[in-house]
Amino acid sequence: MIPQKTFDELIDEALTLPFSGWDFSFLSDRWKTTQPCWDYPSLAREHMQGINSMLDQDTGGGEILSSLVPFPPHTWASENYSPNIPVAKQRLQPLGVQLISNYTISSYPLPSSSLDLVLNRHGGYSEAELYRLLKPGGFFLTQQVGGRNCIHLNELLQDNVEFKYSYWTKDLITRKLNDAGFNLLIVKEDFPPVEFLDIGVVVFYLRIISWQVEDFTVEKYREKLLAIHQDILAHGPLKMSEHRILVEARKPG
């Protein structure tokens, strides 16, 4: 039998575990996630059929985009988080994707009305810039992380629950797209379950998803982390829900 790692060993591992891109699959035996009730890659592939140009916003390391080949003749991906840029380049450039790294969500170095499709999975965007970039009749497909995502972690750790993106709701997302002039074709919301099987993966999550608990350090939350660790040992995985919002919008043609 393999000896069980101690609390301190799990914490130390979580703080030093190397990470690049945006691929968490190496933790799949310790961090159990469930896909939402729609299939984002399939929806993306449907929209890619027969088009000429597209952009994948905030592509991370290109993990999802690379799975969608073949691409339209003119395909761009954007990523401006410096550790992800070389990962995305290595993965996407051999597939013919042009990587944009010098941009803001409100200013892309692409001509107006130049794109048939903009994809966005868990990234930021500007409604006005989307409207500018898309051709008349072009589509915006996004899966967003909603403001209730893993909020139970905040409830366990914080005396006063604070999550900087708690305002990001389905109603706000759809209202802002409507106000920008888009027609909304699909709007869905889901709360897929997630399980953390040990305290190490909880700490790794809080380290990488640094906006979940913005002031997180092991030292500051050590006592509450130990309580979570003991509860996992006594009762099994830490269970909560993610929050996902799907929107398909169209610029009027």
N, C-alpha and C positions, 0 to 999 in steps of 0.2 A: 504494500500500500504506500502511495506517495504521501509524505508528510504534508499536512495542511499548512499553508503559509500563515505567518502571524500577521496581526494588524499592521505592525511597523514594516514588515517585509512587503506587504501588499501596497502600502503607501509609498515606500521608497521606489518600488518598481513603477508605479503609476507616474511618479514625478520625473522619472528618467527615461521612460519608454520613448524611443524615437518615433517621429510621425511626420509624414509629408503627404502632399496632395489632399484628398478628402475621401479616403477609402478606409472605412472602419471594419472591413470584412475580417481582418485578422483577429478581431475580438468577438467573432460571431458565437463562440462557445461560452462567452461570459456576458455578452450584451445582446439580449434577445429582442429584436425588433420585428414588427409586423407591418407589411405594406398596407397603405390605405385602400379603401374600397374601389379604387380605380387603378388603371395601369398607365402611369405617366409615359413610360417609354413607348408603349403601343400608340398612344394618342399622338406623341411627337412624330413617330414614323408615318402615321396617317397624313399629318399635315405636311410632311416633307415630300410626299409623292408629287412629282411633276412640277416642282417649283424651281426657280432659278437662283434664289439668294436667301440666306438666313443668318441669324446671329444667335449664339448661345451665350447668355449673360452670366457672369460670375461662374465660370465653368469649373472652378476648383482645379483639380489635376486632370480634368477632361475625362474622368472615369465614366460618367453617364453618356456624355456626348460621343465618345469613341465607340460605344456599343450600338450606335444608331446608324452606322454605315450601311449603304452608300449615302454620300452627301450630295446636295445640289452643287452645281458648278462653282458658285460663289458662296463660300461658307466661312464665317468668322466666329471666333470665340473670344470672350473677354475675361481677363483675370488680372487683378492688380494687387493681390496679396503676394508679396515677394517670394516667400518659400514655395508657393504653388506654381509660379511662372515657369521655372525650368522643367518642372514635372509635366505641366500642360504642354509645353513646347515639344518635349521629347515624345509625348504620346500622340499629339494631334498633328504636328507638321508633316510627318510621313503620310498622313491620311489626306493631305491637301487642305487642311484647315489653317487659316491665317489667324494668328493670335494677336489680339489687341491688349496691350498692358498699360498704355498711357491714355487714360480716360477718367471721367467721373460718370456717375449714373445719369447726370443731366447734360453730359456733353460727350458724344462719341464721334471719333474722326471718320464718319461715314456720311455720304450725301443724303439729303432729304429724299424721302419716297424711294429708297433704294432696296428695301427688304420685303420679301414676301412673307417672312415668318421670323418672329423673335421667340426663342425659348428661354425660360427662366425657371430653374429649379432651386429654390431656397436662396435666391439672390435678391439684391436690391435693384430698384428701377425707378425711373421718373416717368410718370404718365405722359407728360408733355413731350419728352424726348422719344418715347415709344411712338407717339402719334407722328412726330416729325420723321422718324426713320422708316416707318412702314409705308408701303405703297397703298393707294386706295384699294380696299378689299383684302389687305394683308391681315395676318392673324398674330395674336399674342397668346401664347400658352404658358401658364405658370402654375407651379405647385409651391405654395408659400408655407412657411412655418408660422403658425398662429400664436397669439399671445398667451395661450394656456399651455404651451408646450412644456412638458415635464415640470409643471408648476409645483408638484408635490415635493420636489427637491428643495425649492425655496421655502415651502411650508415647514419642512423638517429642519432646515438650517437657520432660517431667519426669524427673529422675534417679530419683526414687521416685514411682511412679504413685499419684496420689491423686485420686479422684473421689468427691465427698461422697455421691452417690446409688448407689454401687456395690452397696449392700445391697439395692436395690430389684429383686427377682427375681420371676419367675412364682410360685415356690413360696411366697414370703413374702406376696405379694398375695393368692393364693388361700387360704392358711391364715388370714389375718386376716379375710377376708370370711366364711369358714366359721365361725370362732370368734364372729363377730358375729351369726350366725344365718341367713346367706343360703344359698340353694341355688344352686350354680353350674351353669349350663346350657352355656356355651361358654367354653373357655379355649384360647387359641392364642398362639404366640410366633413372631416372625419377625425376621430380620436383613437388611433390605433394603439394597442397596448404595447408596453415595453417593460423588460425585466433586466435588472442589474443583479448578477449572480454573486458578486463580491464587492467589498468596499474599494478595492483597487480600481475597478472599472468605473465606479462612481467618481472617484477622484480624478481619473484620467478624463472622463467626460467634462468635469468642472474645469479642468486645466485647459482643454482644447476648446470647449464651448464656453469661452471665458465671459460671455455676456449673460449667462444664466444666473450666476451669482457674482456680481461685478467685483466685490471686495474679497473674493474667495482666496484664502490661504489655509493650508493645513493647520498652521499654528492657531489661527483665529477660530477655526471651527473644529478643532481636534476633539473636544468633548462630545460634540454632537455626531461627528463622524464615528467615534468609538461606539456610541449608542446605536447607530445604524448598523455597524459591523456586528455587534452582539445580537441585534434583532435578526439579521440575515442568518447568522449561525443557528439561532433558536427556531426561526419560523420559515426560512427559505428566502428566495429572491425578493429584492425590493421591487415592487410593482407600481407602475403609474401609467399615464397616458401621454403620448405625443399629440400634437395638434397640427393638422394639415388642412390646407384650403386650396382647392383647384378652381382655376378660372380660365375659360377660353373666351377671348374677346376679339372683335373684328373692327378694323377701321372701315367706316362706310366707304363703299366704292361708287 
